[in-house]
Amino acid sequence: MSDVAERCRKVIAELLKVPAGKVTPEAHFVRDLGMESVQSIELIAALEEEFDIEIDENRAQGNQTVAKAVAEVERLVKG
């Protein structure tokens, strides 16, 4: 697992108050991790702060799994 993926996993686990072990690449934010709609905005803000990036909210809404969110963050970090 990349450093970016591990940091994303930690942010997600802390925000959603779930064990880090539940935050797998295949995990669906709503179905598997219990994310509510307001938390999606909080997650975007937390990831932006963690990585000093700007995430397009409309594009981020399509990221329904941890793997897709990590891929988006990695794309933005690499610039």
C-alpha positions as CSV (number, residue, x, y, z in Angstrom):
1,M,0.0,0.0,0.0
2,S,1.4,3.4,-1.0
3,D,2.0,6.2,1.5
4,V,-0.9,8.2,0.0
5,A,-3.2,5.2,0.3
6,E,-2.2,4.6,3.9
7,R,-2.7,8.3,4.8
8,C,-6.1,8.3,3.1
9,R,-7.1,5.2,5.0
10,K,-6.2,6.8,8.3
11,V,-8.2,10.0,7.5
12,I,-11.2,8.0,6.4
13,A,-11.1,5.7,9.5
14,E,-10.8,8.7,11.8
15,L,-13.6,10.7,10.1
16,L,-16.1,7.8,9.9
17,K,-15.1,6.4,13.3
18,V,-14.5,2.9,11.9
19,P,-11.6,0.5,12.5
20,A,-8.8,1.1,10.0
21,G,-9.1,-2.6,9.1
22,K,-12.6,-1.9,7.6
23,V,-11.2,0.7,5.3
24,T,-10.1,-1.6,2.4
25,P,-9.7,-0.6,-1.2
26,E,-13.0,-2.4,-2.1
27,A,-15.0,-0.8,0.8
28,H,-18.0,1.3,-0.4
29,F,-18.3,4.5,1.6
30,V,-22.0,4.3,2.2
31,R,-22.8,0.6,2.1
32,D,-19.7,-0.7,4.0
33,L,-18.5,2.2,6.0
34,G,-21.8,3.9,6.8
35,M,-20.9,7.3,5.4
36,E,-23.7,9.9,5.5
37,S,-24.0,12.6,2.9
38,V,-22.7,15.4,5.1
39,Q,-19.6,13.3,5.9
40,S,-18.7,13.2,2.2
41,I,-18.1,16.9,2.3
42,E,-16.1,16.6,5.5
43,L,-14.0,13.8,4.0
44,I,-13.2,16.0,1.0
45,A,-12.1,18.8,3.3
46,A,-10.1,16.4,5.5
47,L,-8.2,14.9,2.5
48,E,-7.6,18.4,1.0
49,E,-6.0,19.4,4.3
50,E,-4.0,16.2,4.7
51,F,-2.5,16.5,1.3
52,D,-2.7,20.2,0.6
53,I,-4.7,19.7,-2.6
54,E,-8.0,20.9,-4.0
55,I,-10.6,18.2,-4.9
56,D,-13.4,18.9,-7.3
57,E,-16.5,18.1,-5.3
58,N,-18.6,17.0,-8.3
59,R,-15.8,14.7,-9.4
60,A,-15.3,13.4,-5.9
61,Q,-19.0,12.5,-5.5
62,G,-18.4,9.7,-8.1
63,N,-15.8,8.1,-5.9
64,Q,-17.9,5.6,-4.0
65,T,-15.1,3.3,-3.0
66,V,-11.9,3.8,-1.0
67,A,-9.9,2.7,-4.1
68,K,-11.4,5.4,-6.3
69,A,-10.9,8.1,-3.7
70,V,-7.3,7.1,-3.2
71,A,-6.7,7.1,-7.0
72,E,-8.1,10.6,-7.2
73,V,-5.9,11.8,-4.4
74,E,-2.9,10.2,-5.9
75,R,-3.7,11.9,-9.3
76,L,-3.9,15.3,-7.6
77,V,-0.8,14.8,-5.5
78,K,1.3,13.9,-8.5
79,G,-0.1,17.0,-10.2
